[in-house]
Amino acid sequence: MATASTSEHDDELPEAAHEFAYIDAARTQSLLAYLFDGLPNAVQTVRNSGKFKLGLRYIASAEYEARSGQESETRSQDLDSLHYQVLELALESVGFLRDITDELTGAEVWNTTIQELAPPGKLIRVTGPTTMIDYRKVLQSFQKIYPYFNSDSSSKKGPRPKSLADKFASGDTLTIIAALEELSPEGVSIRIEPHGSDLPNCGFVGTLDPRYFRDDGGSFAIRHGYKPQLWTTVAYISRYADTDVADVTAISDPIQNLYTGERIDRGALAKIVQGVGNYMGDFGMTEAPTAPGGAITPIAVYKHITKYEVE
């Protein structure tokens, strides 16, 4: 368990605490090591001539004792939270992190200046309606229970259509769900829609590493549901969706050059795979961004826990 004394720092208590849904511990530690040549336990900021000056100190008042595997995991998450909060403060202080929430004012920004505001390779913080869902897990569960609650799945109505197209046309629910499962990414998908359902493609998409997603046995969905909620995400901008729709010739042309004599041309094979990937992404078959949206690599996702107003 963790104990900490705040008697020396009562005047430094923050205005808000964080409830973390996700912390990428590996990236957090890597960035900390880059910034500080090690993993600090805390960071202090001092305003000096309009700039932030960082000073590291080790917290002696926090003591952790792991008595079991569960407590060991809790200890690890406690330290991850501490390390991350140090990282976010440091990144923002030295100019590596930018909050773009207030600058996402509408579709015009996404269609004109979004890549200047938050270019690929930069770190951003954005607060907005967000969903975090393991699509495969949900769809697999649905497939298992659907036959027990829907009479349409009974074989009494005769044989099912044989072709996939006929199954979709006939509204064969299980076939559609099975196909959607194949199109869903492994792990938890995150979608950030700053403007809500009115502009669903003006936002960011990504995936969360299951090792760092704080969900024990589906309790996250019970607590937060499947509708978008207000979360803050700090992430690395990976890329933006291409505005040009993929052409099927990007697949067919390299196929013509796949064989050179009796050998397979690995360069042509690579182009075929790239073409297939781009084609699937442009037509919504993968969890890729749709223009003008972008893809992100999340580092942390959290909510603010604020204090009550005391008169």
Summary of the structure (lengths in Angstrom):
residues: 311
radius of gyration: 24.2
end to end distance: 33.4
largest distance: 83.8
contacts: 809
relative contact order: 0.16
helix: 41%
strand: 25%
